[in-house]
Amino acid sequence: MTQTTVKLASGHDMPLVGFGLWKVPKETAADTVYNAIKAGYRLFDGAYDYQNEKEAGEGIKRAINEGIVKRADIFITTKLWNNYHGKEHAVPMAKAQNEAWGLGYIDLFLIHFPCPLEYISPEKRRYPGWWMDDAGTVSPAKISIRETWEQLESLVDSGIAKSIGVSNFQAQSLYDLFTYAKHPVSSLQIEHHPYLTQPGLIKMAQTHDIVITAYSSFGPQSFLELPEAFRQRAADVAPLLDADVIKSIGDKHKVTPAQVLLRWATQRNIAVIPKSNNTSRLAQNLDVVSFDLTEQEIESISALDKGLRFNDPGHYLKNHPLHLFA
C-alpha cells in the first residue's frame, strides 16, 4: 500500500503531502483552502507571519459544516514568529493563533526561526513585516531556544497543540534541544529542493525520529514572486522545473516536472507542502505517491545540489545585525 502519512514522534500521523499557505492572500485564503480540501488536501501549513490564519480556518470550517471533512481529518501546522519567543509572550500568542484558526487545537506548532527578536505588540503592529520594525531596524532579543521550547511544551500539556517542532534549525541547535526537551521534536521544516539537499541534516533528523517537512520544493520558483531585493538570487539560476534531468524523468514516468520534484522528497519520507491556485495542478501535486523513482533517478536529481539557500535573511539584510544569525 502506498504510504500517504508519516508517524510523528508524538505518536500522531501527519499527511505526507499538504498545502502551503505562504503567500496566499488573506482575501482569497478561505476559498483557496476550501477548494484544496475538495481536491483532497488534508494538511495545511500556516504561520502567524503569513497573516491568513483566520481566513484559512474559515475555509476549513466551511468544509466541515458542509460535511466534506471532520476536524479530525484535517492537520493544521502553524508557527510562532520571532517577536514572540519570550516566556511572557509565546503562550498568549499561540492561544491567539489557535483562536484565529477557530478549530479547537493546532496539530503541529513550530518555532518558525531560531532567531528571537524584540517583542512587537500585535496591537501596535499587526504584521511584523519580515524581520524589521517600523524604523527598518532588526533587533535581536536575548532569549534562549530553551525558554521558547518550554513554552511550546506547555501547549501540549494544555491541549492547545498535539505535537511541537521547529523550522529552519540546523543540527547544532537540535542537539542542544535534545538535552532538555521533555516532549519530542516531532518535525523539522526546512528549505529543501535539489539545489539545497542538506543530506547530513536530513539523516541526523530522521535518525532521531524527526519528520522532515520540505518547503520551497520547486527551488527558485517559490521566490520569484517576492520583491526585487529578495528574488535576485532566485532569478540568477535556472528554474528546476526546466532542468533536463527533471523533465526527462517526468517524461519517462508520464508525470510533470513538479510531480518529479515532489516525489523525490516524498519517496524519502519527506513531507511536502506545495501550493497552487490551478485546479489541475492541485490534483497533480497531491498525486505524488502513486509512482516510484529509481535509486539512480533520485541520485541524479540530488546531484543538482548547489548548496543554494533562497530563504536566507542574512543575505538580504547584510547591513543589519541579523547577519549574525545567518
HELIX and SHEET records of a PDB file:
HELIX    1   1 LYS A   26  ALA A   39  1                                  14    
HELIX    2   2 TYR A   48  TYR A   50  5                                   3    
HELIX    3   3 GLU A   53  ASN A   65  1                                  13    
HELIX    4   4 ARG A   71  ASP A   73  5                                   3    
HELIX    5   5 ASN A   82  TYR A   84  5                                   3    
HELIX    6   6 ALA A   90  TRP A  101  1                                  12    
HELIX    7   7 ILE A  145  SER A  158  1                                  14    
HELIX    8   8 ALA A  171  PHE A  178  1                                   8    
HELIX    9   9 PRO A  199  THR A  207  1                                   9    
HELIX   10  10 GLY A  219  PHE A  223  5                                   5    
HELIX   11  11 GLU A  228  ALA A  235  1                                   8    
HELIX   12  12 LEU A  240  ASP A  242  5                                   3    
HELIX   13  13 ASP A  244  HIS A  253  1                                  10    
HELIX   14  14 PRO A  257  THR A  266  1                                  10    
HELIX   15  15 THR A  279  LEU A  286  1                                   8    
HELIX   16  16 GLU A  295  SER A  302  1                                   8    
HELIX   17  17 PRO A  313  TYR A  316  1                                   4    
HELIX   18  18 PRO A  321  PHE A  325  5                                   5    
SHEET    1   A 2 THR A   5  LYS A   7  0                                        
SHEET    2   A 2 ASP A  13  PRO A  15 -1                                        
SHEET    1   B 8 PHE A  19  GLY A  20  0                                        
SHEET    2   B 8 LEU A  43  ASP A  45  1                                        
SHEET    3   B 8 PHE A  75  LEU A  80  1                                        
SHEET    4   B 8 ILE A 106  ILE A 111  1                                        
SHEET    5   B 8 ALA A 161  SER A 167  1                                        
SHEET    6   B 8 SER A 187  GLU A 191  1                                        
SHEET    7   B 8 VAL A 211  TYR A 215  1                                        
SHEET    8   B 8 ALA A 271  VAL A 272  1                                        
END                                                                             
